[in-house]
Amino acid sequence: MERRYPGACENALGRYDKYAYNQILKNARPNGVNKCGPPKLRIFGMTYLRLSDELLKEDNFSLFKIFVKKMHADLNYLPNSDKYFAPIEPMARSKAEIPIEELLEATKPEEPYSFDSETDMPVDYGSSSLFGTVFSVFGKIKSIFIR
């Protein structure tokens, strides 16, 4: 019997390369395509975001068409959409594990942290310190001999 993830996915980034599409396909059917019937696991739905001029460029669009066919397991167009999947049904509401009052208490805003005017660990080591001066001189000597 076919099982589905209780959710869907979408492409979060505007990527049009085979690595991105392959990652979506892997997430859509984690156990691959079942040659003898429906896959053991598959997502319920996939939303493709970012229809753009970049997607519609010839190479990108050609790869996108291949991706769409792979999402349909290389099957041809099926005019009867009732045969694609079972109708969408709402998920049953789960019971809260943590009472809302406890969540509200745990997420009350706190006073902002106070920040020092400068960091105590600057990336430039401060040229006025002895370490900063030695480090700077060493860097200059090194740059003379190593290019």
PASEBA-1860 file (N, C-alpha, C; in nm, 3 decimals):
! residues 147
1> MERRYPGA> 0.084/-0.119/0.000/0.000/0.000/0.000/0.088/0.125/0.000 ~ 0.049/0.222/-0.075/0.125/0.347/-0.086/0.112/0.428/0.043 ~ 0.226/0.479/0.089/0.225/0.571/0.204/0.278/0.703/0.156 ~ 0.229/0.810/0.215/0.275/0.944/0.178/0.325/1.016/0.301 ~ 0.418/1.106/0.279/0.456/1.195/0.388/0.336/1.282/0.419 ~ 0.317/1.316/0.543/0.204/1.404/0.575/0.238/1.549/0.544 ~ 0.288/1.576/0.427/0.323/1.713/0.393/0.369/1.725/0.250 ~ 0.415/1.843/0.218/0.458/1.873/0.083/0.592/1.945/0.091
9> CENALGRY> 0.645/1.984/-0.023/0.772/2.057/-0.023/0.769/2.162/-0.132 ~ 0.873/2.243/-0.132/0.889/2.344/-0.235/1.037/2.370/-0.255 ~ 1.071/2.427/-0.368/1.210/2.467/-0.391/1.228/2.605/-0.329 ~ 1.317/2.616/-0.236/1.335/2.743/-0.164/1.426/2.840/-0.238 ~ 1.514/2.787/-0.320/1.611/2.872/-0.390/1.586/2.869/-0.540 ~ 1.624/2.976/-0.606/1.611/2.983/-0.751/1.730/2.916/-0.818 ~ 1.733/2.784/-0.814/1.842/2.709/-0.878/1.785/2.630/-0.993 ~ 1.862/2.624/-1.103/1.814/2.560/-1.224/1.916/2.459/-1.275
17> DKYAYNQI> 1.984/2.390/-1.185/2.086/2.294/-1.224/2.044/2.153/-1.186 ~ 2.112/2.056/-1.245/2.074/1.915/-1.224/2.091/1.872/-1.078 ~ 2.185/1.930/-1.006/2.206/1.891/-0.866/2.086/1.931/-0.780 ~ 2.033/2.050/-0.805/1.917/2.096/-0.729/1.794/2.011/-0.762 ~ 1.774/1.984/-0.891/1.659/1.903/-0.931/1.671/1.760/-0.876 ~ 1.791/1.704/-0.879/1.809/1.569/-0.826/1.781/1.564/-0.676 ~ 1.816/1.669/-0.605/1.787/1.673/-0.461/1.636/1.675/-0.437 ~ 1.563/1.751/-0.516/1.417/1.754/-0.503/1.359/1.617/-0.533
25> LKNARPNG> 1.408/1.551/-0.639/1.359/1.418/-0.674/1.388/1.318/-0.563 ~ 1.506/1.328/-0.503/1.541/1.237/-0.393/1.448/1.258/-0.274 ~ 1.415/1.383/-0.244/1.325/1.411/-0.133/1.181/1.372/-0.166 ~ 1.144/1.381/-0.293/1.007/1.347/-0.333/0.980/1.198/-0.321 ~ 1.080/1.118/-0.354/1.067/0.972/-0.344/1.196/0.918/-0.285 ~ 1.208/0.915/-0.151/1.334/0.875/-0.088/1.379/0.733/-0.121 ~ 1.287/0.646/-0.158/1.323/0.508/-0.192/1.320/0.485/-0.342 ~ 1.312/0.592/-0.419/1.312/0.581/-0.563/1.177/0.539/-0.620
33> VNKCGPPK> 1.178/0.510/-0.749/1.056/0.470/-0.820/1.041/0.320/-0.808 ~ 0.921/0.274/-0.779/0.891/0.131/-0.771/0.842/0.087/-0.908 ~ 0.914/0.000/-0.975/0.877/-0.045/-1.110/0.750/-0.131/-1.110 ~ 0.711/-0.182/-0.992/0.595/-0.273/-0.984/0.473/-0.204/-0.925 ~ 0.472/-0.075/-0.913/0.358/-0.005/-0.857/0.400/0.127/-0.798 ~ 0.313/0.187/-0.717/0.346/0.316/-0.657/0.468/0.305/-0.564 ~ 0.542/0.414/-0.546/0.656/0.410/-0.455/0.612/0.389/-0.311 ~ 0.702/0.329/-0.230/0.669/0.305/-0.090/0.647/0.437/-0.016
41> LRIFGMTY> 0.731/0.532/-0.043/0.720/0.665/0.019/0.723/0.771/-0.089 ~ 0.643/0.873/-0.072/0.650/0.989/-0.161/0.583/1.107/-0.092 ~ 0.618/1.226/-0.135/0.557/1.345/-0.077/0.415/1.357/-0.128 ~ 0.337/1.436/-0.060/0.199/1.456/-0.100/0.188/1.553/-0.216 ~ 0.276/1.654/-0.217/0.272/1.752/-0.324/0.400/1.833/-0.327 ~ 0.425/1.898/-0.438/0.546/1.979/-0.454/0.507/2.110/-0.521 ~ 0.546/2.221/-0.462/0.521/2.353/-0.519/0.651/2.405/-0.577 ~ 0.651/2.437/-0.706/0.770/2.492/-0.769/0.758/2.643/-0.770
49> LRLSDELL> 0.849/2.708/-0.702/0.850/2.854/-0.692/0.947/2.913/-0.794 ~ 0.935/3.040/-0.815/1.028/3.120/-0.893/1.022/3.096/-1.044 ~ 0.906/3.112/-1.102/0.897/3.117/-1.247/0.958/3.251/-1.288 ~ 1.067/3.246/-1.360/1.140/3.368/-1.389/1.199/3.364/-1.530 ~ 1.254/3.477/-1.572/1.322/3.483/-1.700/1.441/3.387/-1.701 ~ 1.508/3.374/-1.586/1.622/3.283/-1.576/1.580/3.138/-1.602 ~ 1.466/3.098/-1.546/1.414/2.962/-1.568/1.380/2.940/-1.715 ~ 1.328/3.043/-1.779/1.281/3.027/-1.917/1.392/3.038/-2.021
57> KEDNFSLF> 1.516/3.059/-1.978/1.627/3.052/-2.074/1.634/2.910/-2.129 ~ 1.677/2.898/-2.254/1.666/2.771/-2.327/1.723/2.650/-2.250 ~ 1.847/2.658/-2.204/1.908/2.545/-2.134/1.835/2.514/-2.003 ~ 1.804/2.618/-1.928/1.735/2.598/-1.800/1.596/2.538/-1.820 ~ 1.525/2.586/-1.922/1.390/2.538/-1.945/1.390/2.393/-1.994 ~ 1.488/2.358/-2.075/1.500/2.220/-2.123/1.521/2.126/-2.004 ~ 1.608/2.164/-1.912/1.634/2.083/-1.794/1.510/2.080/-1.703 ~ 1.438/2.190/-1.694/1.316/2.195/-1.613/1.211/2.098/-1.668
65> KIFVKKMH> 1.197/2.091/-1.801/1.100/1.998/-1.860/1.137/1.853/-1.827 ~ 1.266/1.822/-1.829/1.311/1.687/-1.791/1.277/1.661/-1.645 ~ 1.302/1.759/-1.560/1.272/1.747/-1.417/1.124/1.718/-1.394 ~ 1.037/1.791/-1.463/0.892/1.770/-1.447/0.854/1.627/-1.487 ~ 0.912/1.579/-1.596/0.882/1.442/-1.639/0.933/1.341/-1.536 ~ 1.049/1.367/-1.478/1.103/1.278/-1.374/1.017/1.282/-1.249 ~ 0.961/1.398/-1.217/0.869/1.406/-1.102/0.748/1.317/-1.125 ~ 0.714/1.295/-1.251/0.602/1.207/-1.286/0.653/1.068/-1.326
73> ADLNYLPN> 0.774/1.033/-1.279/0.833/0.900/-1.301/0.839/0.863/-1.449 ~ 0.871/0.961/-1.534/0.884/0.942/-1.679/0.754/0.901/-1.747 ~ 0.641/0.921/-1.682/0.513/0.888/-1.743/0.468/1.003/-1.833 ~ 0.392/0.971/-1.934/0.340/1.073/-2.024/0.223/1.145/-1.959 ~ 0.179/1.251/-2.023/0.066/1.332/-1.976/-0.056/1.245/-1.956 ~ -0.123/1.264/-1.843/-0.246/1.190/-1.812/-0.359/1.290/-1.802 ~ -0.448/1.294/-1.901/-0.552/1.397/-1.903/-0.652/1.386/-1.789 ~ -0.671/1.267/-1.733/-0.766/1.248/-1.624/-0.693/1.267/-1.490
81> SDKYFAPI> -0.704/1.385/-1.431/-0.629/1.415/-1.308/-0.676/1.332/-1.189 ~ -0.794/1.270/-1.197/-0.840/1.184/-1.087/-0.749/1.063/-1.068 ~ -0.677/1.027/-1.171/-0.590/0.910/-1.162/-0.452/0.942/-1.103 ~ -0.421/1.070/-1.082/-0.291/1.107/-1.027/-0.276/1.065/-0.882 ~ -0.369/1.104/-0.800/-0.359/1.075/-0.657/-0.496/1.090/-0.594 ~ -0.504/1.044/-0.470/-0.630/1.055/-0.397/-0.657/1.202/-0.366 ~ -0.785/1.238/-0.350/-0.817/1.377/-0.317/-0.751/1.422/-0.187 ~ -0.721/1.550/-0.179/-0.659/1.605/-0.059/-0.761/1.606/0.054
89> EPMARSKA> -0.721/1.552/0.166/-0.807/1.552/0.283/-0.734/1.624/0.396 ~ -0.806/1.698/0.479/-0.738/1.765/0.588/-0.681/1.665/0.688 ~ -0.568/1.699/0.744/-0.507/1.613/0.846/-0.585/1.628/0.976 ~ -0.585/1.522/1.054/-0.652/1.527/1.184/-0.571/1.616/1.276 ~ -0.639/1.700/1.353/-0.572/1.789/1.446/-0.517/1.708/1.562 ~ -0.390/1.729/1.592/-0.329/1.658/1.704/-0.352/1.734/1.834 ~ -0.343/1.662/1.943/-0.361/1.723/2.073/-0.229/1.789/2.115 ~ -0.236/1.905/2.175/-0.115/1.977/2.217/-0.040/1.898/2.324
97> EIPIEELL> 0.091/1.884/2.305/0.173/1.817/2.406/0.209/1.911/2.520 ~ 0.220/2.041/2.488/0.253/2.142/2.589/0.138/2.242/2.592 ~ 0.082/2.268/2.709/-0.029/2.364/2.717/0.014/2.503/2.668 ~ -0.077/2.576/2.605/-0.047/2.707/2.549/0.003/2.804/2.656 ~ -0.049/2.793/2.776/-0.005/2.882/2.884/0.144/2.865/2.911 ~ 0.190/2.741/2.910/0.331/2.712/2.935/0.418/2.767/2.820 ~ 0.371/2.755/2.698/0.444/2.810/2.583/0.453/2.962/2.591 ~ 0.341/3.026/2.625/0.340/3.171/2.636/0.436/3.220/2.744
105> EATKPEEP> 0.440/3.150/2.855/0.532/3.187/2.964/0.677/3.171/2.920 ~ 0.707/3.063/2.850/0.845/3.035/2.807/0.892/3.130/2.698 ~ 0.799/3.193/2.627/0.838/3.280/2.515/0.816/3.428/2.543 ~ 0.802/3.463/2.671/0.788/3.605/2.705/0.915/3.680/2.666 ~ 0.900/3.800/2.614/1.019/3.877/2.577/1.105/3.911/2.698 ~ 1.234/3.913/2.678/1.328/3.951/2.783/1.387/4.087/2.748 ~ 1.448/4.149/2.847/1.518/4.275/2.823/1.636/4.247/2.729 ~ 1.665/4.339/2.639/1.779/4.316/2.549/1.910/4.308/2.625
113> YSFDSETD> 2.002/4.230/2.572/2.135/4.220/2.632/2.209/4.350/2.610 ~ 2.294/4.385/2.706/2.378/4.503/2.687/2.504/4.460/2.612 ~ 2.549/4.545/2.522/2.667/4.515/2.442/2.779/4.611/2.479 ~ 2.903/4.560/2.479/3.019/4.645/2.497/3.032/4.733/2.373 ~ 3.098/4.847/2.389/3.114/4.936/2.274/3.208/4.877/2.170 ~ 3.302/4.790/2.211/3.394/4.724/2.118/3.409/4.579/2.160 ~ 3.443/4.495/2.064/3.465/4.355/2.096/3.598/4.337/2.167 ~ 3.607/4.238/2.253/3.733/4.212/2.323/3.823/4.118/2.243
121> MPVDYGSS> 3.778/4.075/2.125/3.858/3.986/2.041/3.850/4.032/1.895 ~ 3.905/4.150/1.864/3.897/4.200/1.726/3.983/4.117/1.632 ~ 3.945/4.111/1.506/4.022/4.035/1.409/4.152/4.103/1.371 ~ 4.166/4.232/1.399/4.291/4.300/1.364/4.389/4.304/1.481 ~ 4.357/4.247/1.594/4.441/4.240/1.713/4.479/4.375/1.770 ~ 4.432/4.480/1.714/4.464/4.614/1.765/4.612/4.644/1.749 ~ 4.647/4.733/1.660/4.788/4.760/1.631/4.859/4.825/1.749 ~ 4.785/4.874/1.849/4.851/4.938/1.963/4.902/4.837/2.065
129> SLFGTVFS> 4.856/4.711/2.059/4.902/4.611/2.155/5.035/4.553/2.109 ~ 5.111/4.498/2.203/5.240/4.436/2.171/5.219/4.320/2.073 ~ 5.118/4.236/2.099/5.091/4.122/2.011/5.055/4.171/1.871 ~ 4.974/4.276/1.863/4.934/4.331/1.735/5.053/4.383/1.656 ~ 5.145/4.448/1.724/5.264/4.501/1.659/5.351/4.388/1.607 ~ 5.377/4.287/1.692/5.459/4.172/1.651/5.394/4.100/1.533 ~ 5.265/4.079/1.541/5.192/4.010/1.436/5.202/4.087/1.305 ~ 5.189/4.219/1.311/5.196/4.303/1.193/5.334/4.297/1.129
137> VFGKIKSI> 5.441/4.307/1.213/5.578/4.302/1.162/5.605/4.166/1.098 ~ 5.561/4.058/1.162/5.581/3.924/1.108/5.512/3.912/0.972 ~ 5.393/3.965/0.961/5.320/3.961/0.834/5.393/4.033/0.723 ~ 5.454/4.148/0.757/5.528/4.224/0.655/5.654/4.149/0.613 ~ 5.726/4.090/0.709/5.847/4.013/0.676/5.810/3.893/0.589 ~ 5.704/3.826/0.626/5.659/3.709/0.551/5.624/3.747/0.408 ~ 5.562/3.862/0.387/5.520/3.903/0.254/5.640/3.936/0.165 ~ 5.753/3.971/0.225/5.873/4.000/0.145/5.927/3.873/0.084
145> FIR> 5.930/3.762/0.165/5.993/3.637/0.121/5.897/3.539/0.055 ~ 5.770/3.547/0.085/5.673/3.452/0.029/5.575/3.528/-0.060 ~ 5.576/3.498/-0.184/5.485/3.566/-0.276/5.395/3.468/-0.343
END
